[in-house]
Amino acid sequence: MTGLAYFSSATGNTHRFITRLGLPAIRIGGTEDRSASLAELPFVLICPSYSDGEGRGAVPKPVIHALNNPEIRKNIKGVIGTGNTNFGIYYGYAGKVIAEKCKIPLLYRFELSGTDLDIARVRDGLEKFWRAQCLTKQTP
């Protein structure tokens, strides 16, 4: 498997999901920010959504900052959105915004810190995704 990156706020929902997922991941933002290393390898981003009632502000500022770096942005291959279904159409909205702006697939969405089923689906989905990436990689 290749890289995994995530943003988690003070609530820690995404961090709890990553811990339960059990895969190595690079954190964006906070005191543990290692986003500069994302310029080194392809990665899938797991990102929660934050927004007002109209979708503005959905993507966390540290994620925007990281993806504004062309060396990092060229390596993002997919995104997984997370959020709270109480936000209706804006549930997991950051994933949709990132997918559209970076022209990458939105691979999955889960609520808050996810369920055991979400963990299993993301593990399996990431394995299949990276295998497909390797099979379709073009050599010069």
C-alpha positions, 0 to 999 in steps of 0.5 A: 500500500502507498500513503495515507494522510488525514486531518483531525480536529480537537474532537479527535474523530478522524484520529480515532478512525485512523488509530482503529484503521491500523495503517500508517498515516501522516497527520496534516495540521496540529502539533504532529503536522508532517504534511511536508513529507506528502511531497514524497509519495502518492497518498489518499487523504481522509478529511472531515468537513466543517462548514456553515449552513451553506457549505462555505469553509468545509475544507479545513485550512491546514488541508487547503494550505497543504494542497496549495503546495504543487509538490503535495497536490500532485501526489493526492490520488483519492479522498475519503470524506467524513462528517456528521449526517446532521449537516444534511447535504453538507455531510462529508462535503469537504471530500466532494470539494477536494475531489472536484478541485484536485480531479481525483475520486471521492472513494468513501464517506463515513460518519464521525469516527466510523463504525467497524463496517467503515473500518473494514470497507476502508481497509479493503477499498484502499488495498484494492485502490492501490493495487489498481493504481499499480496495475494502471501506472504508465511507464515512460 
